[in-house]
Amino acid sequence: MVTSVQAFAAAEAHLQRQARGITAMVAATLHAQFPTAAFLVLDLFEEQDPDLCEEEAADEALYLDSIRALDGTLVYAFPFPDDDAQLRAATLPVLPNAVLRRAWGELDPQEPAHLLNLIHRINTTDVLYAASRPLLPDLPAQAAHPHDPQEQNLLCLPLTPAAALAAASGS
């Protein structure tokens, strides 16, 4: 099958719009489950392959780290990523909003593994089509990682307009 460049560009634009929409749905879900939450903190782990050139060597993986308030206070800590059993056993609060619940379809918003699946899909779209990662920006300073303030590989999903503003300004 042959397609036009114009049709391909339209499909890309549609994917970007859908990624923004699913990002907003995930943010609204987490804010409904954790009313004091402002950021979903993600750890971006880059594994280096010494046999490849620098451009090809990084293999990225995103992990759920925590949910934080606007001032960086820990609201919820996800199990460590190397413990799949703990991640599968973890349960997030019930989602009281029926509209958001329907938006999750067959996925369960109480299961961190389903949340992680959506985050990976958002990240793929963000990496492919956005130079500055607008959907998953770097974590603002006030929500810095409590164990390593110098941690460079943290991204966030702002859950509120105030968090989005803080992420955009980096403060």
Helices and strands as residue ranges (DSSP letters): H 5-33, E 39-48, H 54-57, E 58-68, E 74-77, H 84-89, H 98-103, H 112-129, G 141-143, E 154-158, H 161-169
